[in-house]
Structure formats: C-alpha cells, structure tokens
C-alpha cells in the first residue's frame, strides 16, 4: 500500500532551516496535502487540540527528538495516550545515534526514526514504512 499524497503532516522542528527543508522535500516527493508547522512540544499539543476541536485530523507526525521545551519522546507518549491520535504515524528525527535514546523512543511508541541530514529517498522510505506499520495496527 502506498502512502496517499494528500495526507496532512504535522512537522515539529525548532530550526527553521530543517522545517523549510522538510516542506521542500515533501513537495519533491509528491505530497500535496497540508503541512502544519510547529516549533516545539507545547505549540504542537495546542495545534493538535485545535485541529481535533475543528473535527479535522493529522495523518502523520514528523518530530525532532530534541525540542526547546521537551522532546519528541514526550510528544509521542502524549500522542499514543490519546484515543483520537494513538494510531497516527510518527517519525522521529534525530542528529544523535545514541542507542539508549532510540530504544526509549521506540518504547514510547515511535514507528521509525531518521537521522539528519535529511535525504529525500530515506525520508520517503521511512514515511512509507511508518504508514504501512500504522495501517497494519488498525
């Protein structure tokens, strides 16, 4: 099953350079849906609450591991504890290959991870893997 090109992404990244790079890469990969940009944990939670209140949805979350006010691990724990969001695909992006952090992230509920710098072919591979993994769980 391929990933629909019109899905809605929530991108949680504090560095504008990487936010711009992700948006550009998703466009190059043919994704045409919404890409909601947030800078940190608190902003992403508020944005998700706003989206759900409107009766809308987020299909896929891409989050940096290290955020100014928390972490991607904190975020995935919150997502997995929400009945409305628990089946949302979640890709964690990291600069470190610290095995303890990666294990902790998987235990918290990420579907996969990607190391910076971003390569579009790897990004697509990880998005497809996360999407398929979530579809199998539903």
Residue frames as qw, qx, qy, qz and C-alpha x, y, z in Angstrom:
[[0.000, 0.890, 0.456, 0.000, 0.00, 0.00, 0.00],
 [0.426, 0.305, -0.031, 0.851, 1.44, 3.36, -0.93],
 [0.149, -0.470, -0.439, 0.751, 1.02, 6.49, 1.12],
 [0.256, 0.828, 0.480, 0.134, -1.74, 8.80, -0.16],
 [0.459, 0.244, 0.035, 0.853, -0.25, 12.04, -1.47],
 [0.184, -0.647, -0.188, -0.716, -2.92, 14.24, 0.12],
 [0.640, -0.492, -0.532, 0.254, -2.32, 13.40, 3.78],
 [0.166, -0.921, 0.073, -0.346, -1.88, 16.03, 6.48],
 [0.705, 0.083, -0.443, 0.548, 1.51, 16.23, 8.18],
 [0.386, -0.921, 0.024, -0.054, 2.35, 17.86, 11.49],
 [0.704, 0.374, -0.293, 0.528, 6.02, 18.84, 11.46],
 [0.534, -0.844, -0.025, 0.040, 7.59, 19.62, 14.85],
 [0.754, 0.177, -0.032, 0.631, 11.00, 21.20, 14.34],
 [0.292, -0.846, -0.165, 0.413, 12.58, 24.15, 16.14],
 [0.338, -0.403, 0.402, 0.750, 15.12, 25.01, 13.44],
 [0.515, 0.665, 0.101, -0.531, 13.63, 26.96, 10.52],
 [0.176, 0.533, -0.725, -0.399, 16.25, 25.55, 8.14],
 [0.098, -0.007, 0.995, 0.022, 15.04, 21.99, 8.77],
 [0.430, 0.516, 0.557, -0.488, 11.36, 22.99, 8.71],
 [0.426, 0.681, -0.228, -0.550, 11.89, 24.52, 5.27],
 [0.097, 0.394, -0.876, -0.260, 13.90, 21.50, 4.12],
 [0.295, 0.189, 0.916, -0.197, 11.17, 19.07, 5.20],
 [0.481, 0.632, 0.316, -0.519, 8.45, 21.08, 3.46],
 [0.337, 0.652, -0.497, -0.463, 10.54, 21.25, 0.29],
 [0.037, -0.244, 0.964, 0.101, 11.37, 17.54, 0.44],
 [0.420, 0.345, 0.770, -0.333, 7.74, 16.52, 0.98],
 [0.489, 0.698, 0.019, -0.523, 6.82, 18.59, -2.08],
 [0.212, 0.554, -0.732, -0.337, 9.57, 16.98, -4.16],
 [0.154, -0.045, 0.985, -0.070, 8.26, 13.58, -3.09],
 [0.226, -0.276, -0.706, -0.611, 4.82, 14.46, -4.45],
 [0.178, -0.513, -0.743, 0.391, 2.96, 15.11, -1.20],
 [0.005, 0.426, 0.322, 0.846, 0.28, 17.72, -1.78],
 [0.453, -0.693, -0.560, -0.036, -1.67, 17.75, 1.50],
 [0.235, -0.925, 0.082, -0.286, -1.33, 20.19, 4.36],
 [0.687, 0.076, -0.453, 0.563, 1.92, 20.53, 6.25],
 [0.404, -0.879, -0.128, -0.217, 1.28, 22.11, 9.64],
 [0.558, 0.394, -0.426, 0.593, 4.44, 23.57, 11.14],
 [0.574, -0.808, -0.064, -0.118, 5.17, 23.86, 14.85],
 [0.291, 0.739, -0.490, 0.359, 8.37, 24.74, 16.69],
 [0.017, -0.354, 0.793, -0.495, 8.12, 22.89, 19.99],
 [0.135, -0.219, -0.954, 0.155, 6.21, 20.46, 22.21],
 [0.139, 0.468, 0.536, -0.689, 3.73, 22.95, 23.67],
 [0.340, 0.416, -0.244, -0.807, 2.91, 24.51, 20.30],
 [0.300, 0.077, -0.871, -0.383, 2.38, 21.09, 18.73],
 [0.049, -0.336, -0.887, 0.313, 0.00, 19.98, 21.50],
 [0.223, 0.513, 0.281, -0.779, -2.00, 23.22, 21.21],
 [0.339, 0.340, -0.518, -0.708, -2.16, 22.85, 17.42],
 [0.211, -0.079, -0.964, -0.144, -3.33, 19.24, 17.69],
 [0.072, 0.439, 0.722, -0.530, -6.05, 20.23, 20.17],
 [0.284, 0.495, -0.038, -0.821, -7.19, 23.00, 17.81],
 [0.300, 0.205, -0.761, -0.537, -7.27, 20.60, 14.84],
 [0.140, -0.226, -0.961, 0.082, -9.26, 17.97, 16.73],
 [0.151, 0.464, 0.494, -0.719, -11.69, 20.59, 18.05],
 [0.369, 0.433, -0.273, -0.776, -12.45, 21.55, 14.42],
 [0.873, 0.199, 0.371, -0.248, -13.14, 17.90, 13.60],
 [0.574, 0.695, -0.424, -0.083, -10.06, 17.68, 11.40],
 [0.940, -0.276, 0.149, 0.134, -7.20, 15.21, 11.61],
 [0.041, 0.768, -0.619, -0.162, -3.47, 14.81, 11.29],
 [0.959, 0.192, -0.158, -0.133, -2.36, 11.71, 9.41],
 [0.847, 0.151, -0.214, 0.462, 1.37, 11.78, 10.06],
 [0.335, -0.934, 0.117, 0.040, 3.69, 13.42, 12.61],
 [0.747, 0.336, -0.230, 0.524, 7.35, 14.13, 11.97],
 [0.415, -0.905, 0.022, -0.092, 9.11, 15.39, 15.09],
 [0.345, 0.632, -0.564, 0.404, 12.63, 16.31, 16.04],
 [0.696, -0.245, -0.611, 0.286, 13.97, 14.41, 19.03],
 [0.378, -0.298, -0.351, 0.803, 15.26, 17.49, 20.85],
 [0.017, -0.782, -0.416, -0.463, 12.75, 20.31, 21.30],
 [0.114, 0.505, -0.296, 0.803, 13.20, 23.56, 23.21],
 [0.485, -0.359, 0.339, -0.722, 10.54, 22.62, 25.78],
 [0.860, -0.088, 0.421, -0.273, 10.55, 18.83, 25.76],
 [0.185, -0.350, 0.835, 0.381, 11.33, 16.05, 23.36],
 [0.556, 0.131, -0.570, -0.591, 9.88, 14.04, 20.53],
 [0.324, -0.086, -0.926, 0.175, 9.67, 11.17, 23.01],
 [0.145, 0.274, 0.554, -0.773, 7.44, 13.29, 25.28],
 [0.464, 0.271, -0.194, -0.821, 5.30, 14.10, 22.26],
 [0.505, 0.059, -0.792, -0.338, 4.87, 10.52, 21.09],
 [0.130, -0.175, -0.869, 0.443, 3.90, 9.47, 24.62],
 [0.299, 0.331, 0.305, -0.841, 1.18, 12.13, 24.60],
 [0.499, 0.250, -0.488, -0.671, 0.03, 11.08, 21.11],
 [0.410, 0.009, -0.908, -0.086, -0.17, 7.39, 22.00],
 [0.020, -0.245, -0.776, 0.580, -2.22, 8.19, 25.12],
 [0.385, 0.303, 0.063, -0.869, -4.89, 9.99, 23.07],
 [0.598, 0.295, 0.738, -0.103, -7.76, 7.88, 21.74],
 [0.530, 0.800, 0.168, -0.223, -8.10, 10.20, 18.72],
 [0.261, 0.850, -0.444, -0.111, -4.39, 10.32, 17.88],
 [0.665, -0.447, 0.598, 0.013, -2.97, 6.99, 19.03],
 [0.811, 0.242, 0.493, 0.203, -2.93, 5.49, 15.52],
 [0.319, 0.932, -0.122, -0.118, -1.20, 8.47, 13.90],
 [0.863, 0.259, -0.096, 0.423, 2.03, 7.56, 12.11],
 [0.334, -0.927, 0.150, 0.080, 5.05, 9.03, 13.93],
 [0.797, 0.367, -0.133, 0.461, 8.56, 9.52, 12.54],
 [0.487, -0.825, 0.046, 0.282, 11.24, 10.79, 14.92],
 [0.603, 0.693, -0.148, 0.366, 14.16, 12.77, 13.51],
 [0.674, -0.696, 0.080, 0.233, 17.47, 12.85, 15.36],
 [0.340, 0.835, -0.423, 0.088, 21.03, 14.06, 14.99],
 [0.273, -0.539, 0.766, -0.217, 22.38, 11.56, 17.50],
 [0.743, 0.079, -0.615, -0.251, 22.62, 7.83, 17.06],
 [0.211, -0.352, 0.731, -0.545, 22.60, 7.27, 20.82],
 [0.387, -0.124, -0.886, -0.223, 21.13, 3.76, 21.12],
 [0.091, -0.324, -0.756, 0.562, 19.55, 4.49, 24.51],
 [0.276, 0.348, 0.090, -0.891, 17.58, 7.42, 23.08],
 [0.441, 0.130, -0.645, -0.610, 16.42, 5.36, 20.09],
 [0.302, -0.194, -0.927, 0.104, 15.31, 2.45, 22.32],
 [0.046, 0.366, 0.551, -0.749, 13.46, 4.87, 24.61],
 [0.351, 0.284, -0.208, -0.868, 11.74, 6.41, 21.58],
 [0.446, -0.014, -0.805, -0.390, 10.58, 3.03, 20.26],
 [0.213, -0.276, -0.857, 0.380, 9.35, 2.05, 23.72],
 [0.155, 0.366, 0.308, -0.865, 7.36, 5.31, 23.81],
 [0.564, 0.528, 0.594, -0.224, 5.69, 4.47, 20.51],
 [0.221, 0.641, -0.390, -0.623, 7.51, 5.92, 17.51],
 [0.909, 0.347, 0.178, -0.148, 7.08, 3.99, 14.27],
 [0.823, 0.255, 0.045, 0.506, 10.57, 4.72, 12.96],
 [0.305, -0.825, 0.069, 0.470, 13.40, 7.25, 13.07],
 [0.653, 0.655, 0.092, 0.369, 15.51, 9.20, 10.59],
 [0.575, -0.470, -0.007, 0.670, 18.91, 10.79, 11.12],
 [0.244, 0.956, -0.027, -0.159, 19.76, 14.28, 9.97],
 [0.236, 0.336, -0.184, -0.893, 20.85, 15.43, 7.45],
 [0.692, 0.371, 0.466, -0.407, 17.69, 14.63, 5.50],
 [0.037, -0.200, 0.783, 0.587, 17.95, 12.61, 2.29],
 [0.605, 0.131, -0.064, -0.783, 14.72, 12.53, 0.29],
 [0.655, 0.098, -0.706, -0.251, 14.94, 8.85, -0.65],
 [0.283, -0.033, -0.835, 0.471, 15.42, 7.89, 3.01],
 [0.307, 0.085, 0.341, -0.884, 12.60, 10.21, 4.07],
 [0.682, 0.099, -0.338, -0.641, 10.21, 8.56, 1.62],
 [0.558, 0.068, -0.825, 0.055, 11.31, 5.09, 2.72],
 [0.099, -0.064, -0.729, 0.674, 10.67, 5.96, 6.37],
 [0.471, 0.098, 0.103, -0.871, 7.31, 7.60, 5.63],
 [0.698, 0.083, -0.556, -0.445, 6.18, 4.52, 3.71],
 [0.432, 0.020, -0.852, 0.293, 7.35, 2.20, 6.49],
 [0.107, 0.079, 0.563, -0.815, 5.57, 4.21, 9.22],
 [0.568, 0.101, -0.136, -0.805, 2.39, 4.44, 7.16],
 [0.674, 0.052, -0.695, -0.243, 2.28, 0.70, 6.49],
 [0.279, 0.008, -0.815, 0.508, 3.03, -0.10, 10.14],
 [0.288, 0.105, 0.395, -0.866, 0.11, 2.05, 11.33],
 [0.653, 0.105, -0.346, -0.666, -2.27, 0.61, 8.74],
 [0.562, 0.035, -0.826, 0.017, -1.46, -2.91, 9.94],
 [0.091, -0.061, -0.726, 0.679, -2.26, -1.91, 13.53],
 [0.443, 0.096, 0.114, -0.884, -5.73, -0.61, 12.58]]
